[in-house]
Amino acid sequence: MPPDFVLPMIGGCGNCGEMSGAAARLLRRAGVQASIHAVDYEGRRAFTLVGAKLRQALDDVGLTDYHGCWVVDAWAGIVCPATRYGDTFLSKRNTWAERGKMILHGEQWINAK
């Protein structure tokens, strides 16, 4: 049985994993090729990757060679070409930090930057 990505969001919550799963599921229902992309092996950061990465693409973190793919990051409110995601996410985090936004990391609140 696939995980229920929507249930946590009904209660007004949802981390990047649940939100990327919900986005991927909605995109696939619309006939779009979409998958959950984890930035690290511990699953601390995830988003939805739209399109198929090229076989020769090696930059699985910065996505600088993921030409033709898009990122839908529902948690961060970002939709952009995959090759621009790293800079776009960093800019978003800097804006959050300037506004004093905190992010729950494990059991600890940390500055968004």
DOVOPA-267951 format. One record per residue: residue in one letter; x, y, z of N, C-alpha, C in turn. Coordinates in Angstrom, 2 decimals. Example, Ala and Ser with C-alpha at 12.3 -4.5 7.8 and 13.67 -1.06 7.14 Angstrom:
# DOVOPA-267951
> aa,n_u,n_v,n_w,ca_u,ca_v,ca_w,c_u,c_v,c_w
> A,13.19,-5.69,7.80,12.30,-4.50,7.80,13.20,-3.30,7.80 .
> S,12.85,-2.25,7.08,13.67,-1.06,7.14,12.90,0.03,7.87 .
***
This chain:
# DOVOPA-267951
> aa,n_u,n_v,n_w,ca_u,ca_v,ca_w,c_u,c_v,c_w
> M,0.85,-1.18,0.00,0.00,0.00,0.00,0.89,1.24,0.00 .
> P,0.67,2.18,-0.92,1.50,3.38,-0.96,1.24,4.26,0.26 .
> P,2.24,5.05,0.67,2.03,5.91,1.83,0.97,6.96,1.54 .
> D,0.26,7.37,2.57,-0.75,8.42,2.43,-0.07,9.76,2.69 .
> F,0.32,10.43,1.60,1.02,11.69,1.72,0.11,12.84,2.11 .
> V,-1.18,12.67,1.93,-2.12,13.76,2.14,-2.55,13.87,3.60 .
> L,-2.63,12.76,4.31,-3.15,12.75,5.68,-2.46,13.77,6.60 .
> P,-1.11,13.86,6.64,-0.50,14.87,7.52,-0.91,16.30,7.16 .
> M,-1.12,16.56,5.87,-1.46,17.92,5.45,-2.89,18.30,5.81 .
> I,-3.76,17.31,5.98,-5.13,17.61,6.42,-5.10,18.26,7.78 .
> G,-4.15,17.85,8.60,-4.00,18.42,9.93,-3.18,19.70,9.95 .
> G,-2.83,20.22,8.78,-2.10,21.48,8.71,-0.60,21.33,8.82 .
> C,-0.10,20.13,8.61,1.33,19.93,8.69,1.81,19.15,7.47 .
> G,3.05,18.90,7.42,3.61,18.14,6.31,5.02,18.61,6.04 .
> N,5.93,17.70,6.09,7.32,18.03,5.80,7.56,17.87,4.31 .
> C,8.79,18.12,3.89,9.10,18.08,2.46,8.82,16.71,1.86 .
> G,9.01,15.64,2.61,8.76,14.30,2.09,7.31,14.06,1.77 .
> E,6.43,14.40,2.70,4.99,14.23,2.46,4.52,15.15,1.33 .
> M,4.99,16.38,1.34,4.54,17.34,0.33,5.04,16.98,-1.06 .
> S,6.27,16.49,-1.16,6.77,16.08,-2.48,6.07,14.82,-2.96 .
> G,5.72,13.94,-2.03,4.97,12.75,-2.41,3.58,13.09,-2.93 .
> A,2.91,14.03,-2.25,1.59,14.45,-2.71,1.68,15.13,-4.07 .
> A,2.67,15.99,-4.26,2.84,16.67,-5.55,3.12,15.66,-6.67 .
> A,4.00,14.71,-6.40,4.33,13.69,-7.41,3.09,12.87,-7.77 .
> R,2.30,12.52,-6.78,1.10,11.73,-7.04,0.11,12.51,-7.89 .
> L,-0.09,13.78,-7.59,-1.01,14.61,-8.37,-0.51,14.79,-9.80 .
> L,0.78,15.02,-9.96,1.35,15.18,-11.31,1.23,13.90,-12.12 .
> R,1.50,12.75,-11.49,1.38,11.47,-12.22,-0.06,11.21,-12.64 .
> R,-1.02,11.57,-11.79,-2.44,11.40,-12.15,-2.79,12.24,-13.37 .
> A,-2.07,13.35,-13.56,-2.30,14.23,-14.72,-1.49,13.78,-15.93 .
> G,-0.78,12.66,-15.82,-0.01,12.13,-16.93,1.40,12.68,-17.06 .
> V,1.88,13.33,-16.02,3.22,13.93,-16.04,4.20,12.98,-15.36 .
> Q,5.39,12.82,-15.94,6.42,12.00,-15.32,6.99,12.76,-14.14 .
> A,6.79,12.23,-12.93,7.23,12.90,-11.71,7.65,11.86,-10.68 .
> S,8.67,12.20,-9.91,9.15,11.29,-8.87,9.65,12.10,-7.69 .
> I,9.72,11.44,-6.54,10.28,12.07,-5.36,11.80,11.98,-5.46 .
> H,12.46,13.10,-5.25,13.92,13.15,-5.34,14.46,13.52,-3.97 .
> A,15.21,12.62,-3.36,15.84,12.89,-2.06,17.23,13.45,-2.31 .
> V,17.54,14.54,-1.62,18.83,15.20,-1.80,19.94,14.44,-1.09 .
> D,19.61,13.76,0.00,20.63,12.99,0.70,20.08,11.61,1.05 .
> Y,20.95,10.74,1.44,20.55,9.36,1.70,19.76,9.20,3.00 .
> E,19.75,10.22,3.84,19.01,10.15,5.09,17.59,10.70,4.95 .
> G,17.26,11.19,3.76,15.91,11.68,3.52,15.59,12.97,4.22 .
> R,16.61,13.78,4.50,16.37,15.03,5.21,15.80,16.12,4.31 .
> R,15.92,15.99,3.02,15.44,17.00,2.09,14.93,16.31,0.84 .
> A,13.70,16.61,0.46,13.11,15.98,-0.71,12.25,16.99,-1.46 .
> F,12.08,16.76,-2.74,11.20,17.56,-3.58,10.74,16.67,-4.73 .
> T,9.88,17.21,-5.59,9.38,16.46,-6.73,10.18,16.82,-7.97 .
> L,10.70,15.81,-8.64,11.43,16.00,-9.90,10.48,15.67,-11.04 .
> V,10.32,16.63,-11.95,9.44,16.46,-13.09,10.30,16.23,-14.33 .
> G,10.04,15.13,-15.03,10.81,14.77,-16.20,11.82,13.68,-15.85 .
> A,12.50,13.19,-16.87,13.48,12.12,-16.68,14.89,12.70,-16.75 .
> K,15.67,12.42,-15.73,17.05,12.89,-15.77,17.82,12.11,-16.82 .
> L,18.75,12.77,-17.44,19.60,12.11,-18.43,20.50,11.10,-17.75 .
> R,20.80,10.01,-18.42,21.66,8.98,-17.82,23.01,9.53,-17.40 .
> Q,23.53,10.47,-18.18,24.85,11.01,-17.88,24.83,12.06,-16.78 .
> A,23.66,12.44,-16.28,23.57,13.42,-15.20,24.16,12.83,-13.92 .
> L,25.12,13.53,-13.36,25.81,13.03,-12.18,25.59,13.88,-10.93 .
> D,25.16,15.12,-11.10,25.03,16.04,-9.98,23.66,15.87,-9.32 .
> D,23.54,14.84,-8.48,22.26,14.53,-7.85,21.89,15.47,-6.71 .
> V,22.78,16.36,-6.31,22.48,17.33,-5.26,22.25,18.71,-5.86 .
> G,23.18,19.22,-6.63,23.05,20.55,-7.22,22.19,20.59,-8.47 .
> L,22.00,19.45,-9.11,21.16,19.29,-10.31,21.63,20.14,-11.49 .
> T,22.89,20.54,-11.50,23.39,21.42,-12.55,23.37,20.78,-13.93 .
> D,23.29,19.46,-14.00,23.25,18.79,-15.30,21.91,18.06,-15.54 .
> Y,20.88,18.46,-14.87,19.54,17.89,-15.03,18.75,18.71,-16.05 .
> H,19.29,18.87,-17.23,18.67,19.67,-18.28,17.35,19.04,-18.71 .
> G,16.34,19.86,-18.90,15.03,19.38,-19.33,14.12,18.95,-18.19 .
> C,14.62,18.94,-16.97,13.81,18.58,-15.80,13.40,19.84,-15.04 .
> W,12.34,19.71,-14.28,11.88,20.79,-13.42,11.77,20.28,-11.99 .
> V,11.83,21.20,-11.05,11.63,20.89,-9.63,10.34,21.55,-9.17 .
> V,9.52,20.77,-8.50,8.35,21.29,-7.79,8.63,21.02,-6.32 .
> D,8.91,22.07,-5.59,9.19,21.96,-4.16,8.02,22.61,-3.42 .
> A,7.01,21.80,-3.13,5.79,22.31,-2.49,6.08,22.85,-1.10 .
> W,7.01,22.26,-0.40,7.35,22.70,0.95,7.95,24.10,0.95 .
> A,8.81,24.38,0.00,9.47,25.69,-0.08,8.73,26.66,-0.99 .
> G,7.70,26.19,-1.70,6.97,27.06,-2.61,7.78,27.44,-3.84 .
> I,8.51,26.46,-4.39,9.38,26.72,-5.54,8.97,25.82,-6.71 .
> V,8.89,26.41,-7.89,8.76,25.68,-9.15,9.75,26.33,-10.10 .
> C,10.73,25.56,-10.59,11.77,26.14,-11.45,12.48,25.03,-12.22 .
> P,13.23,25.41,-13.26,14.06,24.41,-13.93,15.02,23.79,-12.92 .
> A,15.25,22.51,-13.04,16.11,21.80,-12.08,17.51,22.41,-12.01 .
> T,18.02,22.87,-13.13,19.38,23.43,-13.15,19.49,24.72,-12.34 .
> R,18.36,25.35,-12.01,18.38,26.58,-11.21,17.91,26.37,-9.78 .
> Y,17.58,25.13,-9.43,16.98,24.88,-8.12,17.92,25.23,-6.96 .
> G,19.19,24.87,-7.05,20.11,25.13,-5.94,20.16,26.61,-5.59 .
> D,20.33,27.47,-6.58,20.38,28.91,-6.33,19.03,29.44,-5.86 .
> T,17.95,28.92,-6.43,16.62,29.37,-6.05,16.30,29.01,-4.61 .
> F,16.66,27.78,-4.21,16.40,27.35,-2.83,17.25,28.15,-1.84 .
> L,18.51,28.40,-2.18,19.38,29.19,-1.31,18.83,30.60,-1.14 .
> S,18.36,31.19,-2.22,17.77,32.53,-2.15,16.54,32.54,-1.25 .
> K,15.71,31.51,-1.36,14.51,31.39,-0.54,14.88,31.28,0.94 .
> R,15.88,30.45,1.23,16.31,30.30,2.63,16.89,31.59,3.18 .
> N,17.62,32.33,2.36,18.16,33.61,2.82,17.03,34.59,3.14 .
> T,15.99,34.60,2.31,14.83,35.45,2.57,14.16,35.05,3.87 .
> W,13.98,33.74,4.07,13.39,33.27,5.32,14.22,33.69,6.52 .
> A,15.53,33.54,6.43,16.42,33.89,7.54,16.32,35.38,7.86 .
> E,16.26,36.21,6.83,16.13,37.66,7.04,14.83,37.99,7.77 .
> R,13.82,37.19,7.57,12.52,37.40,8.22,12.44,36.70,9.57 .
> G,13.52,36.02,9.98,13.55,35.35,11.28,12.86,34.00,11.30 .
> K,12.61,33.42,10.14,11.93,32.13,10.08,12.85,31.02,10.60 .
> M,12.27,30.10,11.33,13.00,28.96,11.87,12.48,27.68,11.21 .
> I,13.35,26.66,11.14,13.00,25.37,10.55,13.25,24.30,11.59 .
> L,12.30,23.39,11.75,12.48,22.28,12.67,13.37,21.24,12.01 .
> H,14.51,20.98,12.60,15.48,20.01,12.08,15.66,18.93,13.15 .
> G,15.06,17.77,12.90,15.06,16.74,13.94,14.15,17.21,15.06 .
> E,14.72,17.43,16.22,13.94,17.94,17.36,14.38,19.34,17.76 .
> Q,15.13,20.00,16.89,15.70,21.30,17.21,15.29,22.35,16.17 .
> W,14.89,23.53,16.63,14.58,24.65,15.74,15.89,25.32,15.37 .
> I,16.12,25.52,14.08,17.33,26.18,13.61,16.96,27.35,12.72 .
> N,17.89,28.30,12.57,17.69,29.42,11.67,17.54,28.89,10.25 .
> A,16.67,29.50,9.47,16.40,29.02,8.11,17.63,29.06,7.21 .
> K,18.60,29.87,7.52,19.79,29.94,6.68,20.64,28.75,6.94 .
***
